[in-house]
Amino acid sequence: MTGDPVDDTAVLSALFADSPQGLFVFDAEKKVTRYNPAGRGVRRLPAEDVIGHGVEAFAPGFEPGELDSLVDEVLATGEPVRSRLFRGRSPSEPHRTLAVEVSLFPLSAGDDGAPGLVGVVEDVTERQAAADRLAVLSTVHASVGSTLDVRTTADELVRALVPGFADLASVDLLDDDPAGTAHRPGPVPTDVPLRRVSYAPPTADLSRKEGDSRPFPFPSPYTQALNDTHARLVQVSADDPWLTAHPDDFAPLVTADVHSMIVAPLMARDAVLGLLSLYRNRIDPFDEADLDVARQAASTVSAHLDNAHSYRREHTVASALQRTLQPGVIPRLSAVETAHVYLPEGAGGGWFDVIPLSGTRVALVVGDVVGHGIEAAATMGQLRVALRTLALQDLETDELMTHLDEVAGQLPVAGASEPHAHVATCAITVYNPVSCQCTMIRAGHPAPVLIDPDGSPLAVDVPEGPPLGAGGGDAFTPVVVELLPGSLVAQCTSGLLAAAGEDETAARGHLEHVLASTTRPLQELCDTAVYRMAPSRQDDAVLLLARTHALPPEQVADWTLPADASVVGTARRLVDQQLAAWDLDEAAFTTELIVSELVTNAIRHGKGPVR
């Protein structure tokens, strides 16, 4: 519907004179025949620099060919294009970057038969800058904090900010307190050393390299940010006093033509963790809106860094507790020679023990508590003490494991969400150097690896009982094998077998290959196994090796006596004579009492001869 007729020429004249949008008319040769001088980007440009020229002649700051190719597309197809986004330097303000949306509409052929087109250019710089800032923050939130590792977190931050938001970025952190305490709230002294943890791009020429730890020059924007804990936006000039006072430290900034920077303290729970530094040498300097983005990015990464620091402190405490709860110096035993490697990298609940038993026997134990941290270490300590106490009662291995399972059922499971989750896994091997018999039993744990003296693996099927504390009342079944002197017994946690990402069968094959050199020193074999298996830092790894010995005949005495009460005195005399032959006269009285009790009970309650 139309009202009174309106002069089209008047409308066009008004648009081309006063419209804030850029309007351009192109002929078939892509030359400008008419344009709007009030449009953003061409203001203050002489008309002769625009009329009669192609768009790239008066807008050289855009990517070469991209605007020209869009004009070619519309002229060739006759189809309009709308709202195509382009970025480049403003023709009339080369110190600014423009973001524009370009729409092109074909014109019908004129009297000369040549087509043309109309271009509408809308300045969306502010809108696009806001969108870009939101995109930067979205990237930071999505990509930062994927792990609890400080360096990885810092790397993720600088990669999220460069090159989209800044041309250079660095993260410098205060070193952790050796005692493991948290950082104190409030500002820190300006002479405190900060360690360069990460920077981007990797090719940046900076005075501080990764790992460097030293104070920032004083006074400077860095020390000011540490002093008042406020982020600051700094427009950099080569003659700034703080630059010229420390030319060696800041020469790379001048060389890189940095003209704008942001220094933001990294804060968590009112404590300073370090500094985030951002630099630009692109056309557009940082502004106040960018400073707000930097503050939000610093706040986000600070929360993740604080989590990482807390995790590290707990990891340190848990690892120290674990080491304290492990056996001290392993005594020299006549039954076996032992060596071990214990890597509490994951601060989990892996443990081992070597327990001397009566009759020169020895119990070799390796276990693994579910979970990580202080709770897992505490549970491990309780299980280890309980197991040692039970083992010293000379119980059979299946009884021993059953009682240990009962103890585990009374303990909490670290981080368990299921009501019947198990507490730990465990494998126990008892070796008797008199009979050379080895009794093995396990509860949800990898079976021992056995290697005979010539290096060949021994295939022994040790039934896998339920994990400790799982409930259900299933029985634990031991297996007894006889080993030649010089055989190797290897027990380990799943953290060692699963290190290379292979299944347990393949990992056991690698371990058997390492242990085939049975005559090498045991500690050397332990180290080689670690090198070959390459355990992960995310889990504990325990390996306990034992080389079996047999007691020589002259160190063993046994007698077979009839089941008659009169032989009790004979047994005492035989023991007394044998102890004298071994120069153990001081043990005669106690040993005679024990033998009298044992022989008497054997005659009274047993059948057949007494051995």
C-alpha positions in Angstrom: 0.0 0.0 0.0 1.3 3.4 -0.8 0.3 6.9 0.2 1.3 10.1 -1.5 4.0 9.6 -4.1 7.5 10.1 -2.7 10.4 11.2 -4.8 12.8 8.2 -5.0 15.6 10.5 -5.8 15.1 12.4 -2.5 15.0 9.1 -0.6 18.2 7.9 -2.1 19.9 11.3 -1.6 18.9 11.1 2.1 20.2 7.6 2.5 23.5 8.3 0.8 24.0 11.5 2.7 23.1 10.6 6.3 22.8 6.8 6.8 25.2 5.4 9.4 25.5 2.3 7.3 27.9 2.2 4.4 26.2 2.3 1.0 28.1 1.6 -2.2 27.0 1.2 -5.8 29.3 -0.8 -8.0 29.3 -1.0 -11.8 29.9 -4.1 -13.8 33.7 -3.5 -13.5 33.4 -3.5 -9.7 34.2 0.2 -9.4 32.3 2.4 -7.0 30.0 4.9 -8.7 28.3 6.2 -5.6 28.7 5.8 -1.9 27.7 7.2 1.5 30.5 9.4 2.9 29.0 9.2 6.4 29.5 5.5 6.6 31.8 4.1 9.3 35.2 3.4 7.9 35.1 5.8 5.0 34.5 9.0 6.9 37.1 11.7 6.1 38.3 9.8 3.0 38.5 12.1 0.0 35.8 11.2 -2.6 38.4 10.7 -5.3 40.0 7.9 -3.3 36.7 6.0 -3.4 34.7 6.9 -6.6 36.0 5.0 -9.6 38.0 2.5 -7.5 37.5 -1.1 -6.5 36.9 -1.9 -2.9 40.4 -3.2 -2.2 41.9 0.1 -3.4 40.4 2.1 -0.6 40.1 -0.7 2.0 43.5 -2.4 1.8 43.4 -3.4 5.5 41.1 -6.4 4.8 42.3 -9.8 3.7 43.3 -9.5 0.0 40.8 -10.9 -2.4 38.0 -11.8 0.1 35.8 -8.7 -0.6 36.6 -8.7 -4.3 35.6 -12.4 -4.6 32.3 -11.7 -2.9 31.5 -9.0 -5.5 32.4 -11.4 -8.3 30.1 -14.1 -6.8 27.1 -11.8 -6.8 27.8 -10.4 -10.3 28.2 -13.9 -11.7 25.2 -15.6 -10.0 22.8 -12.6 -9.8 21.9 -13.8 -6.3 22.2 -11.5 -3.3 24.3 -12.3 -0.2 23.5 -11.1 3.2 25.5 -10.4 6.4 28.9 -11.8 5.6 31.3 -11.0 8.3 34.7 -9.4 7.5 37.5 -8.0 9.7 40.2 -5.6 8.8 41.7 -2.2 9.4 39.4 0.8 9.0 40.2 2.7 5.7 39.8 6.1 7.5 41.2 5.0 10.9 44.1 2.5 10.2 44.8 2.3 14.0 41.5 0.5 14.5 40.1 -2.9 13.5 36.7 -3.0 12.0 34.3 -5.9 12.0 31.6 -5.4 9.3 28.7 -7.3 7.9 28.5 -7.0 4.2 25.3 -7.5 2.1 25.3 -7.3 -1.7 22.3 -7.0 -3.9 22.4 -7.2 -7.8 21.0 -4.4 -9.9 19.2 -5.0 -13.1 21.1 -4.0 -16.2 20.9 -0.3 -17.1 20.5 1.4 -20.4 24.0 0.3 -21.3 23.0 -3.3 -20.6 25.7 -3.7 -17.9 24.7 -5.1 -14.5 25.7 -3.6 -11.2 25.1 -4.1 -7.5 24.5 -2.3 -4.3 26.6 -3.0 -1.2 25.4 -2.3 2.4 28.1 -2.4 5.0 27.1 -2.4 8.7 29.7 -1.7 11.4 29.4 -4.5 14.0 32.7 -3.9 15.7 31.4 -3.4 19.2 28.9 -6.3 18.9 31.5 -8.6 17.6 34.0 -7.6 20.2 31.5 -8.5 22.9 30.8 -11.8 21.2 34.5 -12.5 21.0 35.0 -11.8 24.6 32.2 -14.2 25.5 33.8 -16.8 23.2 37.1 -16.4 25.0 35.5 -16.9 28.4 33.6 -19.9 27.1 36.8 -21.4 25.8 38.5 -20.8 29.2 35.6 -22.4 31.1 35.5 -25.4 28.7 39.2 -26.1 28.5 40.8 -25.1 31.8 40.9 -27.5 34.7 40.8 -30.8 33.0 43.3 -32.2 35.5 44.6 -31.5 39.0 48.1 -30.8 37.7 49.3 -27.2 38.1 51.4 -27.0 35.0 48.7 -28.5 32.8 46.1 -26.1 34.1 48.4 -23.1 33.4 49.1 -24.5 29.9 45.4 -24.8 29.2 44.8 -21.2 30.2 47.5 -19.6 28.0 46.4 -21.7 25.0 42.8 -20.6 25.6 43.9 -16.9 25.6 46.4 -16.9 22.7 46.0 -15.9 20.0 42.2 -15.1 20.2 42.5 -12.6 23.1 46.2 -11.8 23.5 49.3 -12.1 21.4 51.4 -13.2 24.4 50.4 -14.7 27.7 52.3 -16.1 30.8 51.5 -17.6 34.1 53.9 -17.1 37.1 53.2 -18.8 40.4 54.6 -18.7 43.9 56.5 -21.8 44.8 54.7 -24.2 47.2 55.7 -24.1 50.9 58.1 -27.0 51.6 56.1 -27.8 54.6 53.0 -28.2 52.5 51.0 -25.4 54.1 48.6 -23.2 52.2 49.5 -19.7 51.1 48.7 -17.0 53.5 45.8 -14.6 52.7 46.5 -11.0 51.6 49.2 -9.4 49.4 52.7 -10.9 49.3 56.0 -9.1 49.5 57.2 -7.6 46.2 60.5 -9.4 46.5 58.9 -12.8 46.6 60.2 -15.1 43.8 57.6 -16.3 41.2 58.2 -19.3 38.9 57.4 -19.2 35.3 55.0 -22.1 34.8 53.7 -21.6 31.3 53.6 -19.1 28.4 52.3 -18.9 24.9 53.1 -18.9 22.1 56.0 -21.3 22.5 58.1 -19.2 20.1 57.8 -16.1 22.2 61.1 -14.4 23.1 60.8 -13.6 26.8 63.4 -12.8 29.5 61.8 -15.4 31.8 61.9 -19.0 30.5 59.7 -21.8 31.8 61.0 -22.9 35.2 62.8 -19.6 36.0 62.1 -18.5 39.6 63.0 -15.0 40.7 61.3 -11.8 41.9 59.9 -9.4 39.3 61.7 -6.0 39.0 60.6 -3.4 41.5 58.7 -1.2 40.9 56.7 -2.4 38.0 53.1 -3.3 37.1 53.9 -6.9 38.3 55.0 -5.8 41.8 52.1 -3.3 42.0 49.6 -6.1 41.3 51.2 -8.3 44.0 51.2 -5.4 46.4 47.5 -4.4 46.2 46.1 -7.6 44.5 44.3 -5.5 41.8 44.4 -6.2 38.1 45.7 -3.4 36.0 45.6 -2.3 32.4 48.8 -0.8 31.2 49.4 1.1 27.9 53.1 0.5 27.2 55.5 3.0 25.8 59.2 2.4 25.2 60.1 5.4 27.5 58.0 4.3 30.5 60.1 4.6 33.6 59.5 1.0 34.8 60.7 -0.2 31.4 63.8 1.9 31.2 64.8 1.2 34.8 65.2 -2.5 34.0 66.1 -2.7 30.3 67.4 -6.3 30.5 64.3 -7.7 32.0 61.8 -5.9 29.7 63.8 -5.6 26.4 61.8 -8.5 24.9 58.6 -6.5 25.4 60.0 -3.5 23.5 61.4 -5.7 20.8 58.1 -7.4 20.3 56.3 -4.0 19.9 54.1 -4.7 22.9 51.9 -1.6 23.4 49.3 -2.8 25.8 49.3 -5.3 28.7 47.2 -6.6 31.5 48.6 -7.9 34.8 46.0 -9.8 36.9 46.8 -11.5 40.3 45.7 -15.1 40.6 43.8 -15.2 43.9 42.1 -18.0 45.8 40.6 -17.7 49.3 42.2 -14.2 49.6 45.6 -15.7 49.0 47.9 -14.7 46.1 48.8 -17.7 44.0 50.7 -15.9 41.2 50.2 -13.6 38.2 48.5 -13.8 34.8 50.2 -11.5 32.3 48.7 -10.7 28.9 50.3 -8.7 26.1 49.2 -7.2 22.7 51.2 -6.0 19.8 48.2 -6.2 17.4 46.4 -3.0 16.2 43.8 -2.8 18.9 45.0 -2.3 22.5 43.3 -3.8 25.5 40.4 -1.8 26.9 38.4 -1.9 30.1 36.1 -4.6 28.8 39.2 -6.7 28.1 40.4 -6.1 31.6 37.1 -7.5 32.9 37.6 -10.6 30.7 41.1 -11.0 32.1 39.8 -10.8 35.7 37.2 -13.5 35.0 39.8 -15.7 33.3 42.1 -15.2 36.3 39.3 -16.0 38.7 38.5 -19.2 36.8 42.0 -20.5 36.6 42.7 -19.5 40.3 39.9 -21.8 41.5 41.4 -24.7 39.5 45.0 -23.9 40.6 43.8 -23.9 44.2 42.2 -27.3 43.7 45.4 -28.5 42.2 47.5 -27.1 45.2 45.1 -28.7 47.7 45.3 -32.0 45.9 49.1 -31.8 45.8 49.2 -31.0 49.6 46.9 -33.9 50.3 48.9 -36.1 48.0 52.1 -35.2 49.8 50.6 -35.9 53.2 49.1 -39.2 52.1 52.4 -40.3 50.5 54.3 -39.4 53.6 51.8 -41.3 55.7 52.0 -44.3 53.4 55.8 -44.4 53.5 55.7 -44.2 57.3 53.3 -47.1 57.5 55.4 -49.4 55.2 57.9 -51.8 56.7 61.2 -50.3 57.8 64.4 -52.1 57.2 63.7 -55.7 56.1 65.6 -58.1 58.3 68.0 -60.6 56.8 66.3 -64.0 56.7 67.5 -67.5 56.2 64.4 -68.4 54.2 64.6 -65.8 51.4 66.5 -62.9 50.1 64.2 -59.9 49.3 64.1 -56.6 47.5 61.3 -54.3 46.7 60.3 -51.1 44.9 57.5 -49.0 46.3 56.2 -46.0 44.2 53.3 -44.2 46.0 52.9 -41.8 43.0 49.1 -42.0 43.1 48.9 -41.7 47.0 46.7 -44.8 46.9 46.7 -47.7 49.3 49.4 -50.1 48.0 51.5 -51.9 50.6 53.8 -54.8 51.2 55.3 -56.7 54.1 57.8 -59.4 54.9 56.8 -61.2 58.1 59.2 -63.7 59.8 57.2 -66.7 61.1 58.1 -69.6 63.3 60.1 -72.5 62.0 62.2 -70.0 59.8 59.1 -69.6 57.5 58.3 -66.2 56.0 55.2 -64.5 54.8 55.4 -62.3 51.7 52.5 -59.9 51.4 51.4 -57.4 48.8 48.0 -55.5 49.0 46.2 -52.6 47.5 43.5 -50.6 49.3 40.7 -49.0 47.2 40.9 -45.2 46.7 43.5 -42.5 47.1 44.6 -40.0 49.7 44.8 -39.9 53.4 41.8 -42.2 54.0 43.2 -44.9 51.8 46.6 -44.7 53.5 45.0 -44.9 57.0 43.0 -48.0 55.9 46.1 -49.5 54.5 47.9 -49.0 57.8 45.1 -50.7 59.7 45.0 -53.7 57.4 48.8 -54.1 57.5 48.8 -54.1 61.3 45.9 -56.6 61.5 47.6 -58.9 59.0 50.9 -58.9 60.8 49.1 -59.6 64.1 47.1 -62.5 62.6 50.2 -63.9 60.8 52.1 -64.2 64.1 49.4 -66.5 65.4 50.6 -69.2 63.0 47.2 -69.6 61.4 46.8 -71.5 58.1 46.8 -69.2 55.1 43.1 -69.7 54.4 42.2 -68.9 58.1 44.5 -65.9 58.0 42.8 -64.5 54.9 39.4 -65.2 56.3 40.1 -63.3 59.5 41.6 -60.4 57.5 38.5 -60.3 55.4 36.5 -60.0 58.6 38.6 -57.1 59.7 38.3 -55.4 56.3 34.5 -55.7 56.5 34.6 -53.4 59.5 36.6 -50.7 57.8 35.2 -47.8 55.7 35.9 -47.7 52.0 37.5 -44.5 50.8 35.2 -42.7 48.4 32.9 -45.7 47.9 29.3 -45.0 46.8 28.1 -48.6 46.8 27.2 -50.2 50.1 29.0 -53.5 49.4 32.1 -52.1 47.7 35.3 -54.0 48.6 38.0 -52.5 50.8 41.2 -53.9 49.4 42.9 -56.8 47.5 45.7 -58.9 48.9 48.1 -61.7 48.0 49.9 -63.8 50.7 52.8 -66.2 50.1 54.2 -68.3 52.9 57.5 -70.0 52.2 59.0 -72.8 54.3 62.8 -73.2 53.7 62.8 -76.6 55.4 60.3 -78.3 53.0 60.9 -75.7 50.2 57.1 -75.5 50.0 55.4 -72.3 49.0 51.7 -71.7 50.0 49.9 -69.0 48.0 46.5 -67.4 48.5 44.9 -64.3 47.1 41.9 -62.1 47.5 41.0 -60.3 44.3 44.7 -59.6 43.7 47.1 -60.4 40.9 48.6 -63.9 41.4 52.3 -64.2 42.2 54.8 -64.7 39.4 57.1 -67.7 39.9 60.4 -68.2 38.1 62.5 -71.3 38.5 66.3 -71.0 38.9 67.0 -71.4 35.1 64.7 -68.5 34.3 61.6 -70.4 33.1 58.2 -69.2 34.4 56.2 -71.7 36.5 52.6 -71.9 35.6 50.6 -72.2 38.8 46.9 -71.5 39.1 46.2 -69.7 42.3 42.4 -69.4 42.7 41.2 -65.8 42.9 39.2 -65.3 46.1 36.9 -62.3 46.6 38.4 -59.0 47.4 38.7 -58.1 51.1 35.6 -56.6 52.7 33.3 -57.5 49.7 31.1 -59.8 51.8 29.4 -62.9 50.6 31.3 -65.4 52.7 33.1 -67.0 49.8 36.0 -69.2 50.8 39.7 -68.5 50.1 41.6 -71.5 48.6 45.4 -71.8 48.9 47.7 -73.6 46.5 50.9 -75.3 47.6 53.9 -75.8 45.3 57.5 -76.9 45.9 60.2 -74.6 44.7 63.8 -75.2 43.9 66.3 -73.1 45.9 67.1 -70.0 43.9 63.6 -69.6 42.5 62.1 -66.1 42.3 58.7 -65.2 43.8 57.3 -61.8 42.5 54.3 -60.1 43.9 53.0 -56.8 42.7 50.0 -54.5 42.6 47.8 -54.0 39.6 49.3 -50.5 39.2 52.5 -52.1 37.9 50.8 -54.6 35.6 48.4 -52.0 34.1 51.0 -49.4 33.5 51.6 -50.0 29.8 47.9 -50.1 29.0 48.1 -53.8 28.2 46.0 -56.6 29.6 47.3 -58.5 32.7 48.4 -61.5 30.7 50.7 -59.5 28.4 52.0 -57.4 31.3 52.8 -60.6 33.3 54.7 -61.8 30.2 56.9 -58.7 30.3 57.6 -59.1 34.0 58.5 -62.8 33.5 60.9 -61.8 30.7 62.6 -59.3 33.1 62.9 -61.8 35.9 64.3 -64.5 33.7 67.8 -63.4 34.7 67.4 -65.0 38.1 71.1 -64.6 39.1 71.1 -60.8 38.9 70.9 -58.8 42.1 67.3 -58.5 43.2 67.3 -54.7 43.5 68.6 -54.5 40.0 65.8 -56.7 38.8 63.3 -54.5 40.7 64.7 -51.4 38.9 64.7 -53.1 35.5 61.1 -54.1 36.0 60.1 -50.5 36.8 61.9 -49.3 33.6 60.3 -52.0 31.5 56.8 -51.7 32.9 56.8 -47.9 33.1 54.1 -47.5 35.8 51.8 -44.5 35.7 52.1 -41.6 38.1 48.3 -41.9 38.6 48.5 -45.1 40.6 50.7 -46.8 43.2 53.1 -49.5 42.1 54.5 -52.1 44.4 56.9 -55.0 43.5 58.2 -57.4 46.1 60.8 -59.9 45.0 62.1 -62.9 46.9 64.8 -65.5 46.1 64.2 -68.7 47.9 66.8 -70.6 49.9 66.7 -74.0 51.5 68.1 -74.7 54.9 71.2 -77.0 54.7 70.7 -80.4 56.3 73.1 -79.6 59.1 70.8 -76.7 60.2 67.7 -79.0 60.4 67.0 -81.7 63.0 64.0 -83.9 63.3 63.2 -87.2 65.0 60.4 -89.7 64.8 59.2 -91.0 68.2 56.5 -93.5 69.2 53.3 -92.2 70.6 54.1 -93.1 74.2 54.2 -90.7 77.1 57.7 -92.0 78.1 59.3 -90.4 75.0 58.7 -86.9 76.3 61.9 -87.0 78.3 63.7 -88.5 75.3 62.6 -85.6 73.2 63.9 -83.1 75.8 67.3 -84.8 75.8 67.5 -84.9 72.0 66.7 -81.2 71.8 69.2 -80.4 74.5 72.0 -82.3 72.7 71.2 -80.6 69.4 71.1 -77.1 70.8 74.5 -77.8 72.4 75.9 -78.9 69.1 74.6 -75.6 67.6 76.1 -73.6 70.4 72.6 -72.5 71.5 72.8 -73.7 75.1 71.2 -70.5 76.4 68.0 -71.4 74.6 67.9 -75.0 76.0 65.6 -74.3 79.0 62.8 -72.5 77.1 63.0 -74.9 74.1 62.7 -78.0 76.4 59.5 -76.6 77.9 58.1 -76.0 74.5 59.0 -79.4 73.2 57.6 -81.1 76.2 54.3 -79.4 75.7 54.2 -80.1 72.0 55.1 -83.8 72.3 52.6 -84.3 75.1 49.8 -82.7 73.1 50.7 -84.7 70.0 50.6 -88.0 71.9 47.4 -87.1 73.8 45.4 -85.7 70.8 47.1 -87.2 67.7 47.5 -90.6 66.2 50.6 -92.5 65.1 54.3 -91.7 65.6 55.3 -88.2 66.6 57.7 -86.4 64.3 
